[in-house]
Amino acid sequence: MAAPLFILIRVSGRHADWRFVRGREGGDGFPGSFRALDLSQGTFGAAPLLLLSMIRASGPYEKESDHPEGLPDPSGAMTSRRRFMDACRCRPVDRPPIWMMRQAGRCLPEYRALKENYPFLELVRTPELATEVTLQPVRRFRFDAAILFSDILVVPEAMGQGYHFRDAGGIEMEFAIREAADIRRLSVDGIEERLHYVSDAIRLVKRELSQQTALLGFAGSPWTLANFMLEGGSTKTPARALELRRADEALFCRLMTKLTDAVIRFLRQQIAAGVDAVQIFDSHGGRLTAEEFDTGSGRWIREVIAGLESDIPVIIFSKGTRDFHSLLRSGANAISLDSGFDLGEASRIFPDDIAIQGNLDPQLLLALTPEELRVATHGLLRKMDRRPGYIFNLGHGVPPTAPLEGIASVVETVRNYHG
């Protein structure tokens, strides 16, 4: 016989929190700040009315989050969405949640089939197509979180610096920023309207996920965007952003201020449309020295997070960065680590109220068999056994040629892990 299902309710001042749990008869052993209501004594459908009456009795309130993590399924199991959200907030979970950067895209045959008929930018700009691509890896692998299919460069495009893909590969911006006049050409006014297709896609994805799977939005960091915009596209050795910062700090700050405003607006737009969390991709952060990182990138990330004025979880992925002091004081809820830093060491030095995400080496998906991947995955999970707030991910994106059976092996290993 299943243990009784309780709703735990806590009201403090103008804030209310509630959750569903399985417990012993009589509700013994629950946190003292919560009042336990035994739902097994009545119909499940009465729960909202009972909850409402208890909260109304305490006076007006503001809910603790505008993004409730969803109800459990009838068996009492934790939903993927709740698991992910609780891990972001360093709350206890039944197992670590899992998703993978670049989980949607070229490694999936269903994505490649779409690409035969639609170019990349059309997939990004068409809400129905972006929704389908976002959902494909969730359907196939049952990830705990989906991440919206989009691109970090939609922000400079909305500001007036368009881009396209070169025939030989890589990205080319419509122009490269070379002087103050180029920065003046960029406009943050109206970017929400120009990026309406992102909001439309979020609403469609949320409807399909039905509160069962978390949805992440994202944006590039101001520093990473500046690298693409100053270079005029992608390059293996970007240098112009660093040169501008060292040669003309005032002009560099003018560009970064404008980009910071644009990123804040874009992330706010995604939050308003319903994402559960956002990730800031600082993919070029490691190109700054430890001494330069805070003024070159960290400062602007802090301004972005402060400007969101939201309590939804924020994750930072700053590839190659080792100025953890700057990252930890950014205001982010979670730090996503690349594969070059040991998870056990991160667990030791990071505060317990900062979640850690990562960091299986993506190249192992190419190099190892499914069984070897299972062993490597177990190794990371064991390192994080006793730490609250751990999200399994890769140290960067899924390689385009990663075998599907390897990805499935990693996901299955995490889903079956219980410490």
C-alpha positions in Angstrom: 0.0 0.0 0.0 1.4 3.4 -1.0 2.3 5.9 1.8 -0.2 8.7 2.3 0.1 11.7 0.1 0.4 15.0 2.0 0.4 18.6 0.9 2.8 20.6 3.0 1.9 24.3 3.4 4.0 27.1 4.9 2.9 30.7 5.1 5.3 33.3 6.3 4.3 37.0 6.1 3.2 37.6 2.6 4.9 34.5 1.1 3.4 31.0 0.7 5.1 27.8 -0.3 3.7 24.3 -0.8 4.7 20.9 -2.0 3.4 17.4 -2.3 5.1 14.5 -0.5 4.6 10.9 0.6 4.8 10.4 4.4 3.9 8.3 7.3 0.4 8.0 8.8 -0.4 11.1 10.8 2.1 13.3 9.0 4.9 12.8 11.5 8.4 13.9 10.7 7.7 16.8 8.4 9.5 20.2 8.8 8.1 22.1 11.7 7.5 25.3 9.6 5.1 23.4 7.4 1.5 22.3 8.1 0.7 18.9 6.7 -2.6 18.1 5.1 -3.3 14.4 4.5 -4.9 14.1 1.0 -5.5 10.4 1.4 -8.4 11.4 3.7 -10.3 13.1 0.9 -10.5 13.5 -2.8 -7.4 14.8 -4.6 -9.6 17.4 -6.3 -10.3 19.1 -3.0 -6.6 19.9 -2.5 -6.7 23.3 -4.2 -9.7 24.4 -2.2 -8.1 23.3 1.1 -4.9 25.0 0.2 -6.7 28.2 -0.8 -8.7 28.3 2.4 -5.6 27.9 4.6 -3.7 30.6 2.8 -6.7 33.0 2.8 -7.0 32.5 6.5 -3.5 34.0 6.9 -4.2 37.1 4.9 -3.0 38.4 1.5 0.1 36.7 0.2 2.5 36.6 -2.7 3.4 33.2 -4.0 7.1 32.3 -3.5 7.5 31.7 -7.2 5.6 32.6 -10.3 6.8 29.3 -11.8 5.3 26.4 -9.7 7.2 23.2 -10.3 4.1 21.2 -11.0 2.3 18.4 -9.3 3.7 14.9 -8.9 2.2 12.1 -10.9 -0.3 9.9 -9.1 2.4 7.5 -8.0 4.0 10.2 -6.0 7.1 10.4 -8.3 8.9 13.7 -8.7 8.3 15.3 -12.1 11.3 16.1 -14.2 10.5 19.8 -14.0 10.3 19.7 -10.2 13.6 17.7 -10.0 15.4 20.3 -12.1 14.0 23.3 -10.3 14.7 21.8 -6.9 18.3 21.0 -8.0 18.8 24.6 -9.2 17.8 25.8 -5.7 19.9 23.2 -3.9 16.9 21.3 -2.5 16.9 17.5 -2.0 16.0 15.5 -5.1 15.5 11.8 -5.8 18.4 11.8 -8.3 20.3 14.4 -10.2 18.4 15.9 -13.2 20.0 15.7 -16.6 20.0 17.7 -19.8 22.8 18.4 -22.3 24.0 21.5 -24.0 23.2 21.3 -27.7 21.0 18.3 -27.1 18.8 19.5 -29.9 20.5 19.5 -33.3 22.7 17.7 -35.7 23.2 14.5 -33.7 19.5 13.6 -34.1 18.3 12.1 -37.4 14.9 13.7 -36.9 16.7 17.1 -36.9 18.7 16.3 -39.9 15.5 15.4 -41.7 14.1 18.8 -41.0 17.3 20.5 -42.1 16.8 18.9 -45.5 13.8 21.2 -46.0 14.5 24.2 -43.8 17.7 26.2 -43.3 18.9 26.8 -39.8 17.7 30.4 -39.5 14.2 29.4 -40.7 14.1 26.8 -38.0 15.1 29.4 -35.4 12.6 32.1 -36.6 9.6 29.9 -37.2 7.9 29.1 -33.8 6.3 25.8 -34.9 9.7 24.5 -36.2 11.7 25.8 -33.2 9.2 24.0 -31.0 9.6 20.7 -32.8 13.4 20.9 -32.7 13.3 21.8 -29.0 11.1 18.8 -28.2 12.9 16.2 -30.3 15.6 15.3 -27.7 13.1 15.3 -24.9 10.9 12.7 -26.8 13.9 10.5 -27.6 15.9 10.7 -24.4 13.4 11.9 -21.7 15.7 14.7 -20.5 14.6 16.5 -17.3 14.9 19.8 -19.1 14.4 21.1 -22.6 16.4 24.1 -23.9 14.8 26.4 -26.4 16.1 25.9 -29.9 17.5 29.3 -30.9 20.9 31.1 -31.3 22.8 33.6 -29.2 23.3 35.8 -32.3 19.6 36.7 -32.6 20.3 39.5 -30.1 22.9 41.4 -32.3 20.6 40.7 -35.3 17.7 42.3 -33.5 20.0 45.3 -32.7 20.8 45.8 -36.4 23.8 43.5 -37.0 22.4 40.6 -39.0 24.3 37.4 -39.7 24.3 34.3 -42.0 26.2 31.1 -42.4 29.2 31.0 -44.8 29.2 28.3 -47.5 32.5 27.0 -46.2 31.2 26.9 -42.6 31.1 29.4 -39.7 29.2 32.6 -39.2 29.5 35.9 -40.9 28.0 39.1 -39.5 26.6 41.7 -42.0 29.3 44.1 -40.9 32.1 44.1 -38.3 32.2 46.8 -35.5 35.3 48.9 -36.1 34.5 52.3 -34.7 32.2 54.3 -32.5 29.8 55.0 -35.4 29.2 51.2 -35.8 28.2 51.0 -32.1 25.8 53.9 -32.6 24.1 52.0 -35.4 23.1 49.3 -32.9 19.7 49.9 -31.2 18.1 48.1 -28.3 14.7 49.8 -28.8 12.1 47.4 -30.0 14.2 44.3 -29.9 11.4 42.5 -28.0 9.1 43.0 -31.0 11.8 41.9 -33.5 12.3 38.8 -31.4 8.6 38.0 -30.9 9.1 34.6 -32.6 11.2 33.5 -29.6 8.3 34.3 -27.2 5.9 32.5 -29.5 8.0 29.4 -29.6 8.3 29.4 -25.8 4.6 29.4 -25.3 4.2 26.6 -27.8 6.9 24.5 -26.1 5.4 25.1 -22.6 2.0 23.9 -23.8 3.6 20.6 -25.1 5.7 20.0 -22.0 2.6 20.3 -19.8 4.5 21.3 -16.6 6.3 17.9 -16.6 9.6 18.9 -18.1 11.5 22.1 -17.3 12.2 24.7 -20.1 15.4 26.8 -20.2 15.8 30.0 -22.1 19.2 31.4 -22.8 21.3 34.3 -24.1 24.9 34.9 -24.9 26.9 37.0 -22.4 27.7 40.5 -23.4 31.4 39.6 -23.7 30.8 36.6 -25.9 28.5 38.5 -28.2 31.0 41.4 -28.4 33.6 38.9 -29.7 31.4 37.8 -32.6 30.4 41.4 -33.4 33.9 42.9 -33.3 35.4 40.0 -35.4 32.6 40.2 -37.9 31.8 36.5 -37.4 33.2 33.3 -36.0 36.9 32.7 -35.8 39.2 30.3 -34.0 41.4 33.1 -32.7 39.2 36.1 -31.7 41.3 39.0 -30.6 39.5 42.3 -31.4 37.4 42.4 -28.2 40.4 42.0 -26.0 42.3 44.6 -28.1 39.5 47.1 -27.8 39.2 46.6 -24.1 42.9 47.3 -23.6 43.2 50.1 -26.1 40.0 52.1 -25.6 38.1 51.1 -22.4 35.5 53.9 -22.8 34.5 52.7 -26.2 34.5 49.1 -25.0 32.2 50.0 -22.1 29.9 51.8 -24.5 29.4 48.6 -26.5 29.1 46.4 -23.4 26.5 48.7 -21.8 24.4 48.5 -24.9 24.8 44.7 -25.2 24.0 44.3 -21.5 20.7 46.2 -21.9 19.8 44.1 -24.9 20.5 40.8 -23.1 18.5 41.9 -20.1 15.5 42.8 -22.4 15.8 39.5 -24.2 16.0 37.3 -21.1 13.1 39.3 -19.5 11.1 38.6 -22.6 11.8 34.8 -22.3 10.9 34.9 -18.6 7.6 36.7 -19.3 6.8 34.0 -21.9 7.2 31.3 -19.4 10.7 29.7 -19.3 11.5 28.0 -16.0 15.2 29.0 -15.9 17.7 30.8 -18.0 21.3 30.0 -18.9 23.9 32.7 -19.8 26.5 31.3 -22.3 29.8 33.0 -21.8 31.6 30.7 -24.3 34.5 33.1 -24.7 35.0 33.8 -21.0 38.2 31.7 -20.9 39.9 34.0 -23.4 40.2 36.5 -20.6 42.9 36.0 -18.0 41.9 35.5 -14.4 42.9 39.1 -13.7 40.9 40.5 -16.6 37.8 38.3 -16.4 35.8 40.3 -13.8 36.1 43.7 -15.6 35.9 42.1 -19.1 32.9 39.8 -18.6 32.0 39.1 -14.9 30.9 42.7 -14.2 28.5 42.6 -17.2 27.1 39.2 -16.3 26.3 40.6 -12.8 24.5 43.6 -14.3 22.4 41.2 -16.5 21.4 39.0 -13.6 20.5 42.0 -11.4 18.6 43.5 -14.3 16.3 40.5 -14.6 14.5 41.3 -11.4 13.2 37.8 -11.3 13.6 34.9 -8.9 13.7 32.1 -11.5 17.0 30.2 -11.5 20.0 31.5 -13.5 22.8 29.3 -14.7 26.2 30.6 -15.9 28.3 28.6 -18.3 31.7 30.4 -18.7 33.9 28.1 -20.7 37.5 28.0 -19.5 37.0 30.6 -16.8 38.7 30.0 -13.5 37.8 33.3 -11.7 35.2 31.5 -9.6 35.1 34.4 -7.1 33.6 36.5 -9.9 31.2 33.8 -11.0 30.1 33.0 -7.4 29.2 36.6 -6.7 27.3 37.1 -9.9 23.9 36.3 -8.4 23.6 33.1 -10.4 21.9 30.1 -8.8 24.1 27.6 -10.6 27.6 27.4 -12.2 28.0 25.1 -15.2 31.6 23.8 -15.4 33.6 22.8 -18.5 35.4 19.5 -18.5 38.7 21.0 -17.5 37.8 21.5 -13.8 37.3 18.6 -11.4 33.8 18.3 -10.1 34.9 17.1 -6.7 37.1 20.1 -6.2 34.2 22.4 -7.3 32.0 20.7 -4.7 34.6 21.3 -2.1 35.2 25.0 -2.8 31.7 26.2 -3.9 29.2 27.3 -1.3 26.4 24.8 -0.6 23.7 27.3 -1.8 25.2 27.4 -5.3 24.2 24.5 -7.6 26.8 22.9 -9.9 26.2 21.7 -13.4 28.4 19.5 -15.6 30.7 18.3 -16.7 31.2 15.1 -18.7 33.8 15.6 -21.5 31.7 15.8 -24.7 34.6 14.0 -26.6 34.0 10.9 -24.5 30.7 10.5 -26.4 32.8 10.0 -29.5 35.6 8.0 -27.9 33.9 5.5 -25.5 31.5 2.6 -25.8 28.1 2.8 -24.1 29.4 0.6 -21.3 32.5 2.8 -20.8 30.3 5.9 -20.8 28.3 4.3 -18.1 31.4 3.9 -15.9 32.5 7.5 -16.6 29.1 8.8 -15.8 29.0 6.9 -12.5 32.3 8.4 -11.6 30.9 12.0 -11.8 27.8 11.0 -10.0 29.7 9.5 -7.1 31.8 12.7 -6.7 28.6 14.7 -6.2 26.8 12.1 -4.0 26.4 14.2 -0.9 26.1 17.6 -2.4 22.8 19.4 -2.7 22.2 21.0 -6.1 23.8 19.0 -8.8 22.6 18.9 -12.4 24.3 16.4 -14.8 25.4 17.9 -18.1 28.4 17.9 -20.4 31.4 20.2 -20.2 30.3 21.8 -23.5 27.9 20.9 -26.3 27.0 17.5 -27.8 29.3 16.8 -30.8 27.3 16.6 -34.1 28.5 13.0 -34.7 27.9 11.7 -31.2 26.4 8.2 -31.4 22.9 8.1 -30.1 23.5 4.9 -28.1 26.2 6.6 -26.1 23.9 9.6 -25.2 21.2 7.1 -24.3 23.7 5.2 -22.0 24.6 8.4 -20.1 20.9 9.4 -19.7 19.9 5.9 -18.5 22.8 5.8 -16.0 21.8 9.1 -14.5 18.1 8.2 -14.4 18.8 5.0 -12.6 21.2 6.5 -10.1 20.1 6.9 -6.5 23.4 7.3 -4.7 
